[in-house]
Amino acid sequence: LELESASFAFTDASLSLLNVAEVIDACASVNSPHVAVEMLLGDKDAYARALSIHEDYTGRLGRQLAVIDAHKESIIVDNAQYLAYFIYCDALEPGFSGVVAERLLDTFYDKPVIVLSNAPYGIKASARATPSHLAAGTDLGSALSVAAQECRGKGGGHDVAAGAMVPREQLEAFKARTTYHLFGQNQAHLKVAIEVESTDGATAAAVASSIAVDNERFRTTESYTIAAGSTVYV
């Protein structure tokens, strides 16, 4: 692969084995887009820095994916009551959340993936879906936009890829509200919808969790259960 510039050609063997777009994406993901621009303009020092950034980026990405893979089974169980996989752990870095969500669609393919990471300004959410999810009515941009607004944050995007930012203390509420809106989008595919009002939010959460655990344990029904405030939706 040769990338011509006004100053010289990128014909180094190491670059020939890489995807130029991946190098550029790596620079952008670690807030160094200027390095990629300088590389493309023919700066040899920037070229070396860009390759170094890509190498570091690839290693960090691999370590984050390895952590998630090690907890795959618990992630499946923990998200039994949701219409998406909400993946959150300390190892996740905000600059990687989008590409991590994209990669995880191959592993967690039956529902959209929403990667949550700690950012200086709150919880960052990056969501990705597949064409089959869209065929079922999923619109991530719409769901995340409304859910984030309800949780004192901001969100939006496209049906297949979206993002949001919410305060840390709103994490669980954001997961519940996002799932609630995904339920609304999938109404045409639901056979029965049950709405139960409980005395308080803690009771609702306990009931939802119990139903979700039983469904996962016995695999006797295809249902989802969430708690949003004091209401349980099945």
C-alpha positions in Angstrom: 0.0 0.0 0.0 1.5 3.3 -1.1 0.3 6.7 0.1 1.8 9.4 -2.0 2.5 12.9 -0.6 4.0 16.0 -2.1 7.2 15.3 -0.2 7.8 11.6 -0.3 6.0 8.2 -0.7 5.0 6.1 2.3 6.6 2.9 1.1 8.0 1.8 4.4 7.4 -2.0 4.8 5.7 -1.5 8.2 3.1 0.8 6.7 2.5 -1.6 3.9 1.2 -4.1 6.4 -1.2 -1.7 8.0 -4.4 -0.1 7.0 -3.8 3.7 6.6 -7.3 4.4 7.9 -6.6 2.5 11.1 -3.5 4.6 11.7 -5.5 7.8 11.2 -8.3 6.5 13.5 -5.8 5.6 16.2 -4.4 9.1 16.2 -7.9 10.6 16.4 -8.9 8.3 19.2 -6.1 9.4 21.4 -6.7 13.1 20.6 -3.8 13.4 18.2 -5.4 14.0 14.9 -2.8 16.6 14.0 -0.2 13.8 13.9 -2.1 12.0 11.2 -2.6 15.2 9.2 1.1 16.0 9.4 1.9 12.5 8.4 -0.3 12.8 5.3 1.4 16.1 4.4 4.7 14.3 4.3 6.3 14.9 7.7 8.6 11.9 8.4 8.8 12.5 12.1 5.0 12.6 12.2 4.9 9.4 10.2 7.1 7.7 12.9 4.9 9.1 15.7 1.7 7.9 14.0 3.0 4.4 13.7 4.0 4.5 17.4 0.6 5.8 18.3 -1.1 3.0 16.3 1.1 0.3 18.0 0.2 1.6 21.4 -3.5 2.0 20.5 -3.7 -1.6 19.2 -2.2 -2.9 22.4 -4.6 -0.9 24.6 -7.6 -2.0 22.5 -6.5 -5.6 22.7 -6.2 -5.5 26.5 -9.7 -4.0 26.8 -11.3 -6.6 24.6 -9.5 -9.3 26.6 -11.0 -8.1 29.8 -14.5 -8.1 28.3 -13.9 -11.6 26.9 -12.9 -12.9 30.3 -16.2 -11.7 31.7 -18.4 -12.7 28.7 -20.7 -15.1 30.7 -21.4 -12.6 33.5 -22.1 -9.9 30.9 -24.7 -12.1 29.3 -26.3 -12.8 32.7 -26.2 -9.2 33.9 -27.9 -8.0 30.7 -30.7 -10.7 30.6 -33.3 -8.1 31.5 -32.2 -5.5 28.9 -32.8 -5.2 25.1 -29.1 -4.3 24.7 -25.8 -5.4 26.2 -24.6 -2.6 28.5 -20.9 -3.3 29.0 -19.2 -1.3 31.7 -15.9 -1.8 33.5 -13.0 0.2 34.8 -10.7 -1.1 32.1 -12.6 0.6 29.3 -11.2 3.9 28.0 -13.5 6.6 26.6 -11.5 7.1 23.4 -12.0 3.4 22.6 -15.7 2.9 23.4 -16.9 3.2 19.8 -14.4 0.8 18.3 -14.9 -1.6 21.2 -18.7 -1.6 20.7 -18.1 -2.2 17.0 -15.8 -5.2 17.6 -18.2 -6.7 20.2 -21.0 -7.0 17.8 -19.4 -10.3 16.6 -19.5 -11.7 20.1 -22.8 -10.2 21.5 -24.7 -10.4 18.2 -28.3 -11.0 19.4 -28.8 -7.5 20.8 -27.2 -4.1 20.3 -24.1 -3.3 22.2 -23.7 -0.2 24.4 -20.2 0.3 25.8 -20.1 2.6 28.9 -16.8 4.2 30.1 -15.7 6.7 32.6 -15.0 10.2 31.1 -14.0 13.3 33.0 -17.5 14.7 32.4 -19.5 11.6 33.3 -20.4 8.3 31.7 -19.8 8.1 28.0 -22.0 5.6 26.0 -21.2 4.3 22.5 -23.8 2.1 20.9 -23.7 -0.1 17.8 -26.3 -2.3 16.1 -26.5 -4.7 13.2 -28.9 -4.7 10.2 -30.9 -7.5 11.8 -31.4 -5.3 14.9 -32.6 -2.5 12.6 -35.0 -4.9 10.9 -36.6 -5.5 14.4 -37.3 -1.8 14.7 -34.2 -0.7 16.6 -33.2 3.0 16.3 -30.3 3.6 18.7 -30.0 7.3 17.9 -33.6 7.9 19.0 -33.5 5.7 22.1 -30.2 7.2 23.4 -31.2 10.7 22.7 -34.5 10.5 24.7 -33.0 8.4 27.5 -30.0 10.7 27.9 -32.2 13.7 28.1 -34.4 12.1 30.8 -31.2 11.4 32.7 -29.9 15.0 32.5 -27.5 14.2 29.7 -27.2 14.5 26.0 -27.3 11.8 23.2 -28.0 11.1 19.6 -26.7 9.6 16.4 -28.0 7.2 13.8 -30.1 4.1 14.0 -27.1 1.8 13.7 -24.6 3.9 15.7 -25.2 6.4 18.5 -23.7 7.9 21.6 -24.6 9.7 24.8 -23.2 11.3 27.9 -24.9 11.2 31.3 -23.9 12.0 34.9 -22.3 9.1 36.7 -25.1 8.8 39.3 -27.6 8.4 36.4 -25.9 5.2 35.0 -28.6 2.7 36.2 -31.4 5.1 35.3 -29.9 5.5 31.8 -29.8 1.8 31.2 -33.4 1.4 32.3 -34.6 4.3 30.3 -32.7 3.3 27.1 -34.2 -0.2 27.4 -37.6 1.2 28.0 -37.4 3.1 24.7 -36.0 0.1 22.9 -39.1 -1.8 24.1 -41.2 0.9 22.5 -39.5 0.5 19.2 -40.0 -3.3 19.3 -43.7 -3.2 20.2 -44.6 -4.9 16.9 -42.6 -7.9 17.8 -44.0 -8.3 21.3 -46.8 -10.8 22.0 -47.6 -9.8 25.5 -46.6 -6.6 27.5 -47.1 -6.5 31.2 -46.7 -3.3 33.3 -46.7 -3.6 37.1 -46.5 -0.7 39.5 -44.6 -1.4 42.8 -44.3 0.6 46.0 -40.9 2.0 45.2 -37.9 1.9 42.9 -35.9 -0.6 45.1 -38.8 -3.1 45.0 -39.2 -2.7 41.3 -35.5 -3.3 40.7 -35.6 -6.4 42.9 -38.6 -7.9 41.1 -37.1 -7.2 37.7 -33.8 -8.8 38.7 -35.5 -11.9 40.1 -37.5 -12.5 36.9 -34.5 -11.9 34.7 -32.4 -14.4 36.8 -35.1 -17.0 36.6 -35.5 -16.6 32.9 -31.7 -17.0 32.4 -31.5 -20.0 34.7 -34.3 -22.0 33.3 -34.5 -20.6 29.8 -38.2 -21.3 29.7 -39.3 -18.1 28.0 -38.1 -15.4 25.7 -38.9 -12.3 27.7 -37.2 -9.2 29.0 -37.8 -7.4 32.3 -36.7 -4.0 33.4 -37.4 -1.6 36.2 -37.9 2.1 35.4 -38.6 4.1 38.6 -41.3 2.2 40.5 -42.6 0.4 37.5 -41.7 -3.1 36.3 -42.0 -3.8 32.5 -42.2 -7.4 31.3 
